[in-house]
Amino acid sequence: MIQRIQSVFLFLISAAMGVALANPIWEKPGMQPGEEAELTPLQYTYEQGVTTFTTPLWYLGGLLVIVALLALFAIFQYKKRLLQMGLCAANAILLTASMGVILYNVLINGKTYGNPADQGSFLTGFWAIVGALVLNALANRFIRRDEKLVRESNRIR
């Protein structure tokens, strides 16, 4: 049934990906007032003087969209719990890959900009992705619990 708790978690993963796509992930102030580096799901931008440099990160946005679509698709696979578990595993891999891309950009590109001692601050988009990882683990746990319950009930018959 669609109204199971894991369906709610899967829907919340999609909502978290929407939040992550709509908000910046990371920012770091520059050495001069008004200068700032910012990481969003679609680009990494930083300012030096009056010049703004932009590096596109369309693949990060694409990963987040794929995670949201997989979570929505998994909601409607409630009769196929093994497929749902596989989709949750794929989501976990994609979320981990997106975290890797974010941390690479923050640790490598962020060090070269502004004060090297300051690592910057993570914003709403980052915490939405972390929340999606937790929600994915919870959804997978409840799917496994349902599968175990079904297998035990088949054993009794």
Buried (B, 14 or more C-beta within 10 A) or exposed (E): EEEBBBBBBBBBBBBBBBBBBEBBBBBBBBEEEEBBBBBBBBBBBBBBEEEEEEEEBEEBBBBBBBBBEBBBBBBEBBEEBEBBBBBBEBBBEBBEBBBEBBEEBBEEBBBEBBEEEBBBEBBEBBBBBBBBBEBBEBBBEBBBEBBEEEEEEEEEE
